[in-house]
Amino acid sequence: MAVFFETLGWLGTFCFLFSYFMLIKKKWSSHQSIYHWFNILGSVFFIMNGAYYSAWSVIFVNFAWGCIAVYGLMKDQGATKKPQQ
């Protein structure tokens, strides 16, 4: 079971680093859904990893990170919808 949760931690690391790399390379924008989804997925993986190891600071920071990513996703999706007149 430990290998499963350790793997989740590494997948979370990959999600965060890959999304940041794609942002810096200007392949992705911080307003694209894919960027937000990679951050949400990474935070979920880290929360699961942190819960297994009882690492409360990891859980907290990744919960906050995930909430910010969800907010960004919702905000950007709302900005793409055009109001009807």
N, C-alpha and C positions, 0 to 999 in steps of 0.2 A: 504494500500500500504506500509506503514511503516513496518508492520510485515514481508512482503515479503523481503524487503531489509535488515532488521535486521536478518532474517533467513539466507540470503546469507552471511552476515558477520560471523555468527556462523559456517556455512558450510566451509567457508574459513579458519577459525580457526582450525576446525577439520582436514581439508586437510593438513595444515602446520604441526600441532602437530603429526598427525598420520604418515606422511611421515618421520618426524624426529625421531619419536619413532621406526619405522621400520628400519631406518638406524642405530640407536644406538644399537638396538637388533641384528643387522647384519642379519636381514631377507631380507633386500633390500640392494643393493649397490647404490652408487651415480652415477653409470654408467648404471643403469637399466632404461628403459623407464617409468616404473610405477612410479618411484621416481620423475622423471621430470614432468610427467603428473599430479601427485597430486599437485606439486608446481605450475604448470601452472594454473590448475583449481582453486586452492586456491587464487592465485593472481587475476584471473578474478572475482571471487566472491567478493574479497575485493575492487577491482576497482569499481564494480557496487555499492557496499555498500557505498564506499567513495563518488561516484558521487551523490548518492541520498542525502547524508548529507553534500555535498560540502566540504568534508574533503580533501583538496588538497595534504597535506603531505601523507595521506594514499594512495591516487591515485598515487602519484609519486613513493613512495617506492615500491608499489606493481607492478607498471608498470616495474620498474627496475628489481624487483624480477622475474617477468614473462619473461622478455627479457633474463635474465641470464639462466633461466630454459629452454627456447626455444633454446638458444645457446648450452647448455649442451646436450639437446636432439639431436640436429642436429649433434653436434660433435661426440657423442657416436654412432649415427646411421651411420655416415660416417666411423667410425673406424671399424664397423662390416662388412662393404663391402670390399671384397678382390679385389684388382686390377687384371685385366686379363693380361696375358702375351702373 
